[in-house]
């Protein structure tokens, strides 16, 4: 079996590992495509510290090559692989692929039947890589008790912010998207998100205008390439509102001043994984609830992985923005 192993930061090697022997309670999956994500770049560059050596790769899809005859996961099925798996032996009760356990940049993986999700034919390979963003959005809606007609401020207009606003619209809430990247705001407009504003000194006046002078019913800070001050959200929401801070990893440092939150009795939520909402996300994709026609998808051979990681790590460490696209690595049989 071939794997891409990170020996230490900025040193990714293609090595041969022993073949995997499937135990009875697992299925064996051939990885066919994996996503190059921000978390993989942070780990490769050394900005996010993880034990090494490790196999990176947070998100992937594949094809089941071995399973039990009586399993509901059948051989040949196309599946989405869970990036977060339960593990009672860890302090927080779960493992994250490519971060606290080996990830998906390899030929084969062994997974529990509850850690693979069959993909309907109506969900394309590209669309499958939106599952995590949609699951996060559903998690936000659930945690914040969002109801019809509520105005929800979303700061961070990248791919996850765009998806979150679309899911809020699906639930008949009213998203207000704030970001300082004009391209992100323009993409959001084309995706059907009506209220899009620069995240600057004019934002509070804009929020008051949209809400009729009542401020937002809740707010979400997406820590994906988001450089705005997170504490400002507390002055943009009503008393007793919910404010969520979201990241792909709990290891991402985020300093938040809670003074205004305590003064206004704001409920603060932290969201880093949304495993419980993956099935819901797949159903939403199958029912065409999300418009991703404005997103860019690029396919690469797996041999290009070291070059891409190096290029993106240089951007990441220089504090430059990463390209807003889905880089999908193809793992050939």
C-alpha positions, -999 to +999 in steps of 0.1 A: +000+000+000+012+035-009+008+064+015+018+101+016+034+105+050+044+138+067+077+130+084+079+165+099+067+200+087+073+207+050+085+171+044+060+149+027+072+115+014+055+089-008+063+056+010+052+020+009+033+007+039+021-028+048-012-039+032-042-036+054-060-067+067-097-062+073-111-072+107-147-084+108-161-051+122-145-030+095-149-023+058-119-017+034-122+014+012-101+023-018-096+061-016-104+076-050-104+113-043-093+135-014-096+172-008-067+195-001-081+215+028-069+244+049-063+221+079-040+199+058-020+230+048-018+243+083-005+209+095+020+205+066+034+240+072+039+233+109+016+262+120-007+236+135+012+212+157+005+175+154+024+144+163+045+131+134+049+111+113+013+112+102-007+107+070-025+140+062-059+142+045-091+154+063-117+147+036-121+119+011-144+097-008-138+061-020-151+028-031-157-002-008-135-031-018-142-055+011-171-059+036-190-086+054-216-104+033-244-094+056-232-058+060-255-029+049-223-013+034-219-033+002-188-040-018-185-016-047-204+013-031-192+048-034-188+063+001-179+095+019-154+089+047-159+105+081-132+129+089-141+126+126-145+093+143-155+084+179-128+071+203-136+068+240-099+065+248-091+101+237-097+130+261-124+146+239-139+114+227-130+116+190-102+115+165-097+138+135-083+124+103-049+139+094-046+156+128-049+131+157-050+100+135-038+091+101-057+107+073-068+098+038-038+106+015-032+069+008-045+040-013-067+022+013-083+028+047-101+006+071-133+021+086-162+011+108-195+008+091-207+038+110-178+059+096-187+055+059-217+071+042-230+057+010-234+085-016-265+086-038-259+088-076-274+123-075-245+136-054-214+140-076-179+135-064-173+172-064-205+179-045-195+154-019-167+177-007-194+202+003-207+178+029-186+191+058-196+227+051-233+218+050-230+196+081-214+225+099-242+248+088-268+224+101-249+221+134-250+259+137-287+261+130-293+234+156-270+248+183-283+284+180-320+274+178-324+294+147-361+300+137-379+314+107-373+351+100-344+356+123-315+378+111-282+360+115-249+378+110-222+357+094-186+370+094-162+352+070-175+350+035-154+321+022-168+288+010-180+278+044-197+312+049-214+310+016-228+275+023-239+286+058-258+315+044-275+293+018-285+268+045-299+297+066-320+307+037-332+271+033-344+273+069-361+306+061-338+327+082-322+359+069-284+358+067-263+390+067-229+382+053-199+404+062-164+401+047-137+424+034-130+404+002-150+418-027-147+386-047-163+366-018-191+391-015-197+391-053-198+352-053-223+353-024-246+376-044-244+353-074-253+324-051-285+341-040-274+357-007-291+392-007-274+410+023-236+412+017-216+440+033-180+449+040-168+440+075-158+476+085-169+505+106-201+508+086-213+472+094-233+481+126-253+508+107-259+482+079-271+456+104-294+481+121-308+491+087-316+455+077-331+446+111-352+477+115-329+490+143-330+458+164-296+444+157-290+407+147-308+378+164-275+358+163-241+358+148-215+333+135-177+338+133-161+314+108-124+312+116-115+301+081-091+327+067-110+353+088-089+381+101-116+403+116-118+409+154-142+382+167-152+402+198-170+428+177-199+404+171-212+409+206-220+446+199-239+436+167-265+412+183-295+416+206-295+408+243-298+371+250-286+362+214-265+332+204-230+337+190-211+308+175-173+305+168-165+278+142-133+263+131-121+231+114-100+223+145-101+230+182-063+237+180-068+270+162-060+299+186-088+325+189-087+353+214-122+366+223-130+394+247-162+383+265-170+416+283-199+426+260-211+390+258-215+389+296-230+423+298-257+414+272-263+378+285-250+364+251-248+326+248-214+316+233-211+283+213-179+267+200-182+244+170-153+224+156-169+192+142-203+182+129-202+145+125-238+141+136-251+161+107-233+143+078-264+123+068-285+154+068-259+172+046-260+143+021-298+145+019-297+183+013-272+178-015-293+151-030-323+174-029-303+203-046-307+226-015-273+242-022-261+261-052-224+255-058-223+266-095-201+296-084-174+274-068-143+264-086-133+227-086-098+216-098-087+181-102-050+170-097-031+138-099-019+126-065+017+131-077+011+169-076+003+168-039+037+178-025+040+207-050+005+220-041+011+217-004+044+236-007+028+264-028-001+268-004+021+266+027+042+295+015+010+316+011-003+304+045+029+313+064+031+347+047-004+355+059-017+357+023-052+344+014-054+309+000-072+304-033-109+299-028-113+267-047-117+229-042-084+212-050-093+175-054-066+149-056-073+119-077-060+085-064-061+060-093-066+023-089 
